[in-house]
Amino acid sequence: MSTSEMAISSRTAAYLDKLGFFGWQLGLQRIQKFTRFLGNPQRAFPSVHLAGTNGKGSTAAMLAAIAQAAGLRVGLYTSPHLVHLNERIQINGRPIRGRDFEALLRSCRSQVDALQATYFEVLTALAFKYFAEQQVDLAIIETGLGGRLDATNIIMPEISVITSISLEHQNYLGKTLAAIAAEKAGIIKPRRPCVSGVLPPPAAAVIAARCRELRAPLLEVHRSVKISKVRLAAEGTSFDLRSAAHDIDYPDLRLNLLGLHQVRNAALAVCGARLLRRAGFPLSDEAIRAGLSHTHWPARLQLLPGSPAILLDAAHNADGMRALTRTLRELFPDRRLKVVMALLNDKSVAKVLRTWLPLQPEFFFATAVADRALPSRELLQHARALGLQARACADGSEALQAARTRCRSNDLLCVTGSHYLLGELMRASSLPYPYARSARRQP
């Protein structure tokens, strides 16, 4: 798809930016009124609902790829986007065209204004409307924040997936793991199966209790499924997945995404696919294998060959950085590292930077183009306090150029910390934009 096909008018962009001023207003009253006005499109298609601190986007992409490999017409709704908001609303890997998005928005703009709907509520409702109009066979829906009061939580999914839980967005979701888990458990529905990943004990207890209360069958992947023979390489990942209790036996699964954490996400996706098969969806073993091997999820340990090679990863919190740095140690143990990074000011900077101490890279900090951006000078102060080599740059382009100048041919340059940073560099053509060249045809 060309970038011109994805483009929306400057007037529409300004209108949507204005909606952003309403910020996060958790609650379902506005989205329920809005979708009622649209004819409750969320009832027109079956769905899968995903929540979690990390991993939900990757797991959603894998599930969508599996369903597409089975021949289904699959909607995928995720957030945030890298460059164009169209990325959030896809069918079979193809983002919604700009003109189609604008037509949907025009049809309900008066209602948006009357309700004072937020940016996320508008995109969520329009995604549901688009999927209904396009008659998708299945929609994979990722929450935006939390779960219980998230705008996506008006669907009745076939299954729910809880990928991971850690301390983040505590001002909105609660100060403890148990409190945050209770919010994410809000996506679990009566008698509908739930799949959960590796969770801290307080969070796991909350999820299990909620499932018992709702009589929702719970499949705890880390307890029920055995992952073995994991083989990590820069070209991709392979592993065995087995569970006697759930009749799962997949030797030598191939995964296009890198990192041990993606193996765990893949296990969630496979278990989710098997539950969907029980519900009547034709997701064969061949589709599961093909879907995993063809999953593409930009800026998630995405390796760009070159001299130097560049690794893009949207890790933005301590857990995400831990997964990134572990993968770097496993796949590139002998490479010198240059890291271009920007963070938002709601992150625990010291925890994020400490994950890099064993690797001792050279940092090039940027200030992200975002309202909540942490100034690069503050990042520099934190890094120096930890004894890390670093310099502060004005923006992402300056940081990337400075890092490239310092790289030898066999070095590895990593760009991470924020979707905003990655998007800024893609808009400036400093990094390739994946959706401009991946126009997979809709059936």
C-alpha positions as CSV (number, residue, x, y, z in Angstrom):
1,M,0.0,0.0,0.0
2,S,1.4,3.4,-0.9
3,T,1.6,6.1,1.8
4,S,-0.7,8.2,-0.3
5,E,-3.4,5.6,0.0
6,M,-3.0,5.7,3.8
7,A,-3.0,9.5,4.0
8,I,-5.8,11.4,5.7
9,S,-6.4,15.1,5.2
10,S,-4.8,17.7,7.4
11,R,-8.2,18.8,8.5
12,T,-9.1,15.3,9.7
13,A,-5.7,14.9,11.4
14,A,-6.2,18.2,13.2
15,Y,-9.7,17.1,14.3
16,L,-8.4,13.8,15.7
17,D,-5.5,15.6,17.4
18,K,-8.1,17.8,19.2
19,L,-9.9,14.6,20.4
20,G,-6.6,13.6,22.0
21,F,-7.1,16.5,24.4
22,F,-9.8,14.5,26.2
23,G,-7.0,12.0,27.0
24,W,-7.7,8.7,28.7
25,Q,-11.2,8.7,30.2
26,L,-11.8,5.1,31.2
27,G,-15.4,4.0,31.2
28,L,-17.9,2.3,28.9
29,Q,-20.8,4.8,28.8
30,R,-19.6,6.9,25.9
31,I,-18.5,3.9,23.7
32,Q,-21.8,2.1,24.4
33,K,-23.8,5.1,23.3
34,F,-21.5,5.6,20.3
35,T,-21.7,2.1,19.0
36,R,-25.4,2.0,19.6
37,F,-25.7,5.0,17.2
38,L,-23.6,2.9,14.7
39,G,-25.9,-0.1,15.0
40,N,-23.8,-2.0,17.5
41,P,-21.3,-3.3,14.9
42,Q,-19.3,-5.2,17.5
43,R,-22.0,-7.8,17.5
44,A,-21.6,-8.5,13.8
45,F,-18.4,-10.6,14.1
46,P,-16.8,-13.1,16.4
47,S,-13.7,-11.9,18.2
48,V,-10.7,-12.6,20.4
49,H,-9.9,-10.1,23.2
50,L,-6.3,-9.5,24.5
51,A,-5.0,-7.6,27.5
52,G,-1.6,-7.5,29.1
53,T,1.3,-5.2,30.0
54,N,3.6,-6.6,27.3
55,G,3.2,-9.1,24.5
56,K,-0.5,-8.5,23.5
57,G,0.3,-6.9,20.2
58,S,2.7,-9.7,19.1
59,T,0.3,-12.4,20.3
60,A,-2.6,-10.7,18.5
61,A,-0.5,-10.5,15.3
62,M,0.3,-14.2,15.6
63,L,-3.4,-15.2,16.1
64,A,-4.4,-13.0,13.1
65,A,-1.7,-14.7,10.9
66,I,-2.9,-18.1,12.0
67,A,-6.5,-17.3,11.1
68,Q,-5.5,-15.8,7.8
69,A,-3.5,-18.9,7.0
70,A,-6.6,-20.9,7.5
71,G,-8.3,-18.8,4.8
72,L,-10.4,-16.5,7.1
73,R,-10.9,-12.9,6.6
74,V,-9.4,-11.4,9.7
75,G,-9.7,-8.0,11.3
76,L,-6.8,-6.8,13.6
77,Y,-7.2,-3.9,15.9
78,T,-4.0,-2.8,17.9
79,S,-2.4,0.3,19.3
80,P,-0.4,2.5,19.2
81,H,0.6,3.1,15.6
82,L,4.1,3.9,14.3
83,V,3.4,6.5,11.6
84,H,-0.2,6.4,10.3
85,L,-3.3,5.7,12.5
86,N,-4.5,3.3,9.7
87,E,-2.0,0.7,11.0
88,R,-4.3,0.2,14.0
89,I,-7.2,-1.1,11.8
90,Q,-6.2,-3.9,9.4
91,I,-7.9,-6.7,7.5
92,N,-5.6,-9.6,6.4
93,G,-2.5,-7.5,7.1
94,R,-3.7,-4.5,5.0
95,P,-4.4,-1.2,6.9
96,I,-7.6,0.6,6.2
97,R,-7.3,3.2,3.4
98,G,-7.3,6.8,4.4
99,R,-10.4,7.6,2.3
100,D,-12.3,4.7,3.9
101,F,-11.4,5.9,7.3
102,E,-12.5,9.5,6.6
103,A,-15.8,8.3,5.1
104,L,-16.5,6.4,8.3
105,L,-15.6,9.4,10.5
106,R,-17.8,11.7,8.4
107,S,-20.8,9.5,8.9
108,C,-20.7,9.9,12.7
109,R,-18.8,13.1,13.4
110,S,-21.9,14.8,14.9
111,Q,-22.2,12.0,17.4
112,V,-18.5,12.2,18.3
113,D,-18.9,15.8,19.1
114,A,-22.1,15.3,21.1
115,L,-20.5,12.6,23.2
116,Q,-17.1,14.3,23.5
117,A,-15.7,10.9,22.6
118,T,-11.9,10.4,23.1
119,Y,-9.4,9.6,20.3
120,F,-9.2,6.0,21.3
121,E,-13.0,5.6,21.6
122,V,-13.5,7.0,18.1
123,L,-10.8,4.7,16.6
124,T,-12.3,1.7,18.4
125,A,-15.8,2.3,17.3
126,L,-14.7,2.9,13.7
127,A,-12.7,-0.3,13.7
128,F,-15.8,-2.2,14.8
129,K,-17.8,-0.5,12.1
130,Y,-15.2,-1.2,9.4
131,F,-14.9,-4.9,10.4
132,A,-18.7,-5.3,10.4
133,E,-19.0,-3.6,6.9
134,Q,-16.2,-5.7,5.5
135,Q,-17.8,-8.9,6.9
136,V,-14.7,-10.3,8.7
137,D,-14.8,-13.9,9.8
138,L,-12.9,-13.1,13.0
139,A,-11.5,-9.9,14.7
140,I,-8.5,-9.9,17.0
141,I,-8.9,-7.0,19.4
142,E,-6.2,-5.6,21.6
143,T,-7.1,-3.5,24.6
144,G,-5.7,0.0,24.9
145,L,-5.3,0.4,28.6
146,G,-6.3,-2.1,31.3
147,G,-9.4,-4.0,30.3
148,R,-12.4,-3.6,32.6
149,L,-13.1,0.0,31.5
150,D,-11.3,0.0,28.2
151,A,-13.3,1.1,25.2
152,T,-12.8,-2.3,23.5
153,N,-14.5,-4.1,26.4
154,I,-18.0,-4.1,24.8
155,I,-17.4,-7.2,22.8
156,M,-18.3,-10.7,23.7
157,P,-15.2,-12.6,22.6
158,E,-14.9,-16.3,21.8
159,I,-11.8,-16.3,24.1
160,S,-9.9,-13.9,26.2
161,V,-6.1,-13.8,26.4
162,I,-4.1,-12.3,29.3
163,T,-0.4,-12.1,28.1
164,S,1.5,-10.6,31.0
165,I,1.0,-8.3,34.0
166,S,3.5,-5.9,35.6
167,L,3.4,-2.5,37.3
168,E,2.6,0.1,34.7
169,H,0.0,2.9,34.3
170,Q,-0.5,2.8,38.0
171,N,-2.3,6.1,38.1
172,Y,-5.1,4.5,36.1
173,L,-5.0,0.8,37.0
174,G,-3.9,0.6,40.6
175,K,-0.7,0.5,42.7
176,T,-0.4,-3.3,43.1
177,L,-0.1,-6.3,40.8
178,A,-3.4,-7.6,42.2
179,A,-5.2,-4.3,41.4
180,I,-3.8,-4.2,37.9
181,A,-4.7,-7.8,37.3
182,A,-8.3,-7.1,38.5
183,E,-8.6,-4.4,35.8
184,K,-7.2,-6.7,33.1
185,A,-9.4,-9.6,34.3
186,G,-12.4,-7.4,33.3
187,I,-12.1,-8.7,29.7
188,I,-12.9,-12.3,30.9
189,K,-16.5,-13.2,30.0
190,P,-18.9,-15.8,31.6
191,R,-18.3,-19.3,30.3
192,R,-15.9,-18.1,27.6
193,P,-12.3,-19.6,27.8
194,C,-9.4,-17.6,29.0
195,V,-5.7,-18.2,28.2
196,S,-3.1,-16.7,30.4
197,G,0.7,-16.4,30.2
198,V,3.4,-16.3,32.8
199,L,2.0,-14.0,35.6
200,P,3.3,-13.0,39.0
201,P,1.6,-15.0,41.7
202,P,-0.6,-12.2,43.0
203,A,-1.8,-11.5,39.5
204,A,-2.3,-15.1,38.6
205,A,-4.5,-15.6,41.7
206,V,-6.7,-12.8,40.7
207,I,-7.1,-14.1,37.1
208,A,-7.9,-17.6,38.4
209,A,-10.4,-16.3,40.9
210,R,-12.2,-14.3,38.3
211,C,-12.4,-17.3,36.0
212,R,-13.9,-19.4,38.7
213,E,-16.4,-16.7,39.5
214,L,-17.5,-16.5,35.9
215,R,-17.2,-20.3,35.2
216,A,-14.8,-19.4,32.4
217,P,-12.4,-22.3,31.6
218,L,-8.8,-21.1,32.3
219,L,-5.8,-22.4,30.4
220,E,-2.6,-21.3,32.2
221,V,0.0,-21.8,29.5
222,H,3.0,-21.9,31.8
223,R,1.4,-24.7,33.9
224,S,-0.2,-26.7,31.1
225,V,2.2,-26.5,28.2
226,K,5.8,-27.5,27.8
227,I,8.1,-25.5,25.7
228,S,11.4,-27.3,24.7
229,K,14.2,-27.4,22.2
230,V,14.2,-23.6,21.8
231,R,16.6,-22.6,19.1
232,L,17.2,-18.9,18.8
233,A,18.9,-17.4,15.7
234,A,19.0,-14.0,13.9
235,E,17.1,-15.7,11.1
236,G,14.2,-16.7,13.3
237,T,13.2,-19.1,16.1
238,S,12.1,-22.7,16.4
239,F,10.8,-24.7,19.3
240,D,8.7,-27.7,20.4
241,L,5.3,-27.2,22.1
242,R,3.5,-30.0,23.8
243,S,0.7,-30.6,26.3
244,A,-0.7,-34.0,27.0
245,A,-3.7,-32.5,28.9
246,H,-4.7,-30.4,25.9
247,D,-3.7,-32.8,23.1
248,I,-1.1,-30.4,21.8
249,D,1.9,-31.8,20.0
250,Y,3.9,-29.5,17.7
251,P,7.5,-30.4,17.2
252,D,9.8,-27.9,15.4
253,L,7.4,-24.9,15.2
254,R,9.0,-22.0,13.2
255,L,8.6,-18.4,14.3
256,N,9.5,-15.4,12.2
257,L,9.9,-13.2,15.3
258,L,13.0,-13.1,17.4
259,G,13.5,-13.7,21.2
260,L,12.5,-16.1,23.9
261,H,9.6,-13.8,25.0
262,Q,8.1,-14.3,21.5
263,V,8.2,-18.1,22.0
264,R,6.0,-17.6,25.1
265,N,3.7,-15.3,23.1
266,A,3.5,-18.0,20.4
267,A,2.5,-20.6,22.9
268,L,-0.4,-18.3,23.9
269,A,-1.3,-17.9,20.3
270,V,-1.3,-21.6,19.6
271,C,-3.4,-22.4,22.7
272,G,-5.8,-19.6,21.7
273,A,-6.0,-21.1,18.2
274,R,-6.8,-24.5,19.6
275,L,-9.6,-23.1,21.7
276,L,-11.0,-21.3,18.7
277,R,-10.9,-24.7,16.8
278,R,-13.0,-26.2,19.6
279,A,-15.4,-23.3,19.1
280,G,-15.8,-24.2,15.4
281,F,-13.2,-22.1,13.6
282,P,-11.3,-24.1,10.9
283,L,-7.8,-23.5,12.3
284,S,-5.8,-26.6,11.2
285,D,-2.4,-27.6,12.4
286,E,-1.0,-26.6,9.1
287,A,-2.6,-23.1,9.5
288,I,-1.0,-22.8,13.0
289,R,2.4,-23.6,11.6
290,A,2.1,-21.4,8.6
291,G,0.7,-18.5,10.6
292,L,3.5,-18.5,13.1
293,S,6.2,-18.7,10.4
294,H,4.7,-15.8,8.4
295,T,3.9,-13.5,11.3
296,H,5.3,-10.0,10.7
297,W,5.1,-7.4,13.5
298,P,7.1,-4.3,12.7
299,A,9.4,-2.8,15.3
300,R,9.4,-5.8,17.5
301,L,13.0,-7.1,17.4
302,Q,12.9,-6.3,13.7
303,L,16.4,-6.8,12.2
304,L,17.4,-4.6,9.2
305,P,20.5,-6.1,7.5
306,G,23.2,-3.6,6.6
307,S,26.5,-2.2,7.7
308,P,25.8,-1.7,10.5
309,A,22.8,-3.9,11.0
310,I,19.9,-2.1,12.8
311,L,17.5,-3.6,15.3
312,L,14.2,-1.9,15.9
313,D,12.3,-2.7,19.0
314,A,9.3,-0.9,20.6
315,A,10.2,-1.9,24.2
316,H,9.1,0.9,26.4
317,N,9.3,-0.4,30.0
318,A,11.6,-2.4,32.2
319,D,10.1,-5.7,31.3
320,G,10.2,-5.0,27.6
321,M,13.8,-3.9,27.9
322,R,14.7,-7.0,29.8
323,A,13.4,-9.1,27.0
324,L,15.3,-7.0,24.5
325,T,18.6,-7.1,26.3
326,R,18.3,-10.9,26.9
327,T,17.8,-11.4,23.2
328,L,20.8,-9.2,22.3
329,R,23.0,-11.2,24.7
330,E,21.8,-14.5,23.1
331,L,21.9,-13.6,19.5
332,F,24.6,-11.0,19.2
333,P,27.1,-11.7,22.1
334,D,30.1,-10.4,20.3
335,R,28.7,-7.3,18.7
336,R,29.5,-3.8,19.9
337,L,26.2,-2.0,20.6
338,K,25.1,1.5,19.9
339,V,21.6,2.3,21.2
340,V,19.4,5.2,20.1
341,M,16.7,5.6,22.8
342,A,13.9,7.9,23.8
343,L,11.5,7.4,26.7
344,L,8.3,8.9,28.0
345,N,8.3,10.5,31.5
346,D,6.0,7.9,33.0
347,K,8.6,5.2,32.9
348,S,11.0,4.1,35.6
349,V,14.1,5.4,33.9
350,A,16.6,3.8,36.3
351,K,15.0,0.4,36.0
352,V,15.0,0.6,32.2
353,L,18.7,1.6,32.0
354,R,19.8,-1.0,34.6
355,T,18.7,-3.7,32.2
356,W,21.5,-2.5,29.9
357,L,24.3,-2.7,32.4
358,P,25.6,-6.2,31.4
359,L,25.9,-5.0,27.8
360,Q,27.6,-1.6,28.4
361,P,26.4,-0.1,25.1
362,E,27.0,3.5,23.9
363,F,23.8,5.4,24.2
364,F,22.5,8.3,22.0
365,F,19.5,9.7,23.7
366,A,16.7,11.7,22.0
367,T,13.7,13.6,23.1
368,A,10.7,11.9,21.6
369,V,8.1,14.0,19.7
370,A,5.4,13.5,22.3
371,D,3.6,15.4,25.0
372,R,5.0,13.2,27.8
373,A,8.5,12.9,26.4
374,L,11.4,12.7,28.8
375,P,14.1,15.3,27.8
376,S,17.2,13.6,26.5
377,R,19.3,15.6,29.1
378,E,17.5,13.9,31.9
379,L,18.1,10.5,30.4
380,L,21.8,11.4,30.1
381,Q,21.9,12.3,33.8
382,H,20.4,8.9,34.8
383,A,22.8,7.1,32.5
384,R,25.9,8.8,33.9
385,A,24.7,8.0,37.4
386,L,24.9,4.4,36.4
387,G,28.3,4.7,34.8
388,L,26.9,4.2,31.2
389,Q,28.5,5.9,28.2
390,A,26.0,8.3,26.7
391,R,25.3,11.5,24.9
392,A,22.2,13.6,24.6
393,C,20.8,14.7,21.2
394,A,18.0,17.1,20.3
395,D,15.9,14.6,18.4
396,G,15.7,11.1,16.9
397,S,17.3,12.0,13.5
398,E,20.3,13.7,15.2
399,A,20.7,10.7,17.6
400,L,20.5,8.1,14.7
401,Q,23.0,10.0,12.6
402,A,25.4,10.4,15.6
403,A,25.1,6.7,16.3
404,R,25.8,5.7,12.7
405,T,28.9,7.9,12.6
406,R,30.2,6.0,15.6
407,C,29.5,2.5,14.2
408,R,31.9,0.1,12.7
409,S,30.7,-2.2,10.0
410,N,30.2,-5.2,12.4
411,D,28.5,-3.2,15.1
412,L,24.8,-3.5,15.9
413,L,22.7,-0.3,16.2
414,C,19.5,-0.7,18.2
415,V,16.7,1.9,18.2
416,T,14.2,1.5,21.1
417,G,12.3,3.0,23.9
418,S,9.2,4.5,22.3
419,H,6.8,4.0,19.4
420,Y,7.1,7.8,19.0
421,L,10.8,7.6,18.3
422,L,10.5,4.9,15.8
423,G,7.6,6.6,14.1
424,E,9.5,9.9,13.9
425,L,12.4,8.2,12.2
426,M,10.2,6.4,9.8
427,R,8.4,9.6,8.9
428,A,11.7,11.3,8.2
429,S,12.7,8.3,6.0
430,S,15.6,7.6,8.3
431,L,14.2,4.1,8.8
432,P,12.1,2.1,6.3
433,Y,8.3,2.2,6.8
434,P,7.1,-1.4,6.7
435,Y,3.5,-0.8,5.6
436,A,4.5,1.2,2.5
437,R,5.8,-2.0,0.9
438,S,3.6,-4.7,2.4
439,A,0.4,-4.3,0.5
440,R,-0.9,-7.8,1.0
441,R,-4.1,-8.2,-1.0
442,Q,-7.5,-8.6,0.6
443,P,-9.5,-11.5,-0.6
